[in-house]
Amino acid sequence: MHPAGEPQPLRDSYGRTVTYLRVSVTDRCNLRCFYCLPRDCGLPARTDQLSLDTLAEIVRVGVELGIRKLRITGGEPLVRSGIVDFVRRLRALPNVADLALSTNGTLLTEHAAALKAAGLMRVNVSLDSLRPAVFRGISGRNDLGRVLAGIDAARAAGLTPIKLNVVVMRGVNDDELPAMVEFAATHGAQARFIEYMPLGLGQRWATSYVNREGILERIGAHLVDAAPRRQPGDTATYYALRGGGEVGVITPVSCRFCDLCNRLRLTADGRLRPCLTSDGEVDLRPALQPTPSRTALAAGFRAATAGRPQVGTYDAPAHGVPRPMVAIGG
């Protein structure tokens, strides 16, 4: 029984408890990765993004309702001015067990030490190729060297364990997966291979998609013949490596993990998204006027939790143009 006087936990109609909040602080990014923000669609209109003070207040209400794991996302969160102080505010919230940040790594050399000092615990870094020409083709920038230096800076600062997120794309980077496993092992990191998702404006899905079996086949020589492991609430399945350590495989398409999902997403413009694949967002902005109402914000968290589907779908949105991944927070 829940203790008297404390709020009931966030539990959806399928019995799943929400304990994880992904917090997008911006829909801006200094890269233009085609699966996140296709270059032929133009930049989305700038959102009326909330102040970091307001985002922190929303997060505080979520923590009061049982959120225990926080991840700061974007866009690229490190382009947002004041991000280090924002980390410090979140780390000061009671009962937060995990505070992480997802980044493209280009600005980590400048920020890693300060982020660690502010209380950030670890980082996930997007790294889709180790080849400069391929990296540029995916991201639109010649920034591979900056990303690699950022990974070194994060490791030196103690933002570990570092996870390297690799979106696997047929004919683009799928031949690099063994090299990614080896790179991660030699840099004290863990590679995580992610199936390409038919989400938002990612029109290249049909020709780019590689499923779980295809990913495992490409890295098979590095794997121990043992049962995979999955932690509660984790989207990745982990496979033991012959040289020690593990590699993660995230399969949102071929092998759904909706039954394990424990998260909500807060967008930079103040909407709670019940599911990555759903446009059924709960707008928190009315609860912020004229000043933030904790009661109304808590009601918004409960409404978003109640709106979580049993299984996510990649259907087109009911109205308008879908948000690109950069505006969702991943």
Secondary structure, 3 states (H helix, E strand, C coil): CCCCCCCCCCECCCCCECCEEEEECCCCCCCCCCCCCCHHHCCCCCCCCCCHHHHHHHHHHHHHCCCCEEEEECCCHHHCCCHHHHHHHHHCCCCCCEEEEEECCCCHHHHHHHHHHHCCCEEEEECCCCCHHHHHHHHCCCCHHHHHHHHHHHHHHCCCCEEEEEEECCCCCHHHHHHHHHHHHHCCEEEEEEECCCCCCCCCHHHHCCCHHHHHHHCHHHECCCCCECCCCCCEEEEEECCCCEEEEECCCCCCCHHHCCEEEECCCCEEECCCCCCCCEECHHHHCCCCCHHHHHHHHHHHHHCCCCCCCCCCCCCCCCCCHHHHCC
